[in-house]
Amino acid sequence: MKTFVYVDGFNLYYGAVRGTALKWLDISRMCQLLLPRHDIASIKYFTARISARPGDPDQPARQQTFLRALRTLPNLEIIYGHFLTSEVMMPLAGCAPGEQKYAKIIKTEEKGSDVNIATHLLRDGFLGNYEAAVLVTNDSDLLEPVRIVRQELHKVIGILKPHRHPSRVLLRHASFMKPIRRGVLEVSQFPSVLTDAHGTIEKPKTW
């Protein structure tokens, strides 16, 4: 089946590769291994550009290196949302009644990716661009577009699950769900050095 894959970049990162040595991920190779009977015509990767944080000033540079690596994949497109960062006062846990204390924290929220995924999924479906759609996510907010694609457009829609525990509502409405296992991630890594039109791309040293 002609298949489009929609990747929630942050859901994949936090669910499958954060805290591992598997961040240098060739997403096209991963999809080929997990979907061997599918003709993967397009991969859409949804993310947002991150900003430097006090404890990790090099984080944006690593992200840009990874996005540059992804752009070497001929069937992959990157679609951006955005981050909102603000300072907010939040209550501390464990305070006695009448003695509530507060702390000012930096709150970062990624905005737009779930809406962008839903929009592209439905648009491509209504245009007949795919026979099957596959989401790389565990976000139950995407339930309604998943339901529409399967029940109203009568197309196959699957989930590649980054997290250990699946979303039960997605599990009920998807055509199929597969876990992203560590073994697949291990054999889906980019080479340490890649090249593009601008020169060489090297895997970040801390990865």
N, C-alpha and C positions, 0 to 999 in steps of 0.2 A: 504493500500500500504506500502511496505517496504520503509522506509524513512530515509535518512541521513540529518542531520541538520549541517549547517556550520555557526558558530557564530563569527562575527567580534567583539572581546571583547571591543575594545576602542569605536567603533561605538555604541554598546549597552550601555556602561557606560555613554558616553557624551550625548546620545540621550534620555536615559530613567531613569537613576538612580542617576546621579550626582546631588548633592545638596538635596538629599532626604535621608530618613532613610531606604531605600530599597536596599542598596548595597549588603546585605548578601543573594544573590539571588541563589536559587536552580534552575539552568537553565533547568535541566531535568523536574522538576515539571512544570515550565513555559511552556515548549514545549508540555507537555502532555495536559495541559489545552487549549492551543491555537490550537492544532492539534489532536483533540479527535478521528478522524477517521484514523489516521496514525499509523502504527507500527514503532515506532522510534527505529531503529536498532543501530544507531551511532550518537553521537554528537561530532563534532570537534570544539574546542574552540581555536581561533587564537589570540595571544597577544604577548607582548614583556615585558621583565623584565625592570622595571623602576628604576631610580636612585634617591637618596635623593636630595631634593632641599632645598635651604637655609631656606625657610619659612615652610617646612614640612619634617623634617628629618625622620619621622616615616612612610612615604608613602610606601617605599619598603617593610617594615615589614608587613603592612596591606595587600599589594598585595599578598605576599607570604602566608599569613594566608588564604586569600580567595582562592588562587590556591590550597592550601592543602585541603580546604573544597571541592572544585570541584573534586579533585582526589578521593573522597569517592564515587562518582557516577560511577557505574560500566560500563556504556555505553559511558562515556565521555573521550576524548583524548585531551591533550593540545599540541598545535603546536606553536613554538616560531618564531617570527621575531626578530628585534632588533631596538634599538634607536640610532640615531646619534645626539650628542649634540655639538654645536659649538657656539663661540662668533662671532657675525656679526654686522656690522654697518648698521643701518636702518634710513631712513629719517623721521623726525618728521612731523606730519600733521600740517597744519595751518600756515606755515611760509610764510612771504612775498616774492614776486619774488626777486631773487638775494640774499636772506638772509636765504637760506635753512640750517637748522641745523640737526645734526645727533646724534644718541644715540647708544651706544654699548649694545646689548641685548644677552641673552642666548636663542638660537633657538634650539628647540628639535623637531626632526622629527621621527615618527615611520615608519620603513621601513620593507617591506617584507610581511605584513599580507595580503594585497590585492592580491599579486602574489601567495602566498601560498594558499589562498582560491580558486582562479581560478584554480590552478594546481590540488588540491585535488578534487575539484568539477568535473573537466573534466576527470581526471584519473578514479575516481570512476564511472563516467557515462559510459565511454568507456569500462570499465571492467564489466559493468552490475551489480555493487554492490547495486544499489538502483532502485526502480521504481519511486520514487519521491525524489527531493532534495528541501530543504528549506534553504534560506539564512536569517540570522538575521543581517541585514545591511540596510543602505540607500545610499550606495556608488555606484554612477552611473558608476564608472570605471569598475564595474563588468558586464556591459551591454553585452559585446561580449560573455563571457562564458555563461551567462544566455540565450542569443539568440541561441547559439550552442546546449545547452542541450534541449531546447524546440523544435527548428525547425529542427535540424539535427539528434539528438538522439531520438527525439519524446518522451521525458519524461516530466512528470509534474515537474514544478519548481515554488516554491512559495517564497514569501518574508514576513518575520515578521518584521514590520517597527518600529524601536526604536524612530524615530523622528516624530514630529508633522506633518510636511509637507513631503509627499512622493516624492521620485525621480520620475519625470514624465517619464523618459525613461525606468526605471525599471518597472514602473506601466504598460506601454504599452506592454512590452515583457514578463512579468511573467504570469504564469497560474493563480495565485491569489496573493493578498496582504492583510495582516491583520495587524492592529495596535496592539502594545503591550500596553494594557491599564493598568492604575495604579492599578485597582482592581485585575488584574491577578498577578501583581508584589507583591501586599500585601499578597496574599495567597500562594506565591511561595518562601517564605523565609526559609532558613535553621533554625533548632533549634539553640538556642544561644550557645549550647555546642555540639560538635560532637566528635567522637572518630575514630581513625584509628590505624594502626599497631604501630605507634610511640607514642600514647597517646591521650590526649584530644586536641581539637581544639576549641578555644573560639572566639566568635564574637568580633572584635575590639571594644573597649569601645567607640570610637568617632563615630561609625556607629549606 
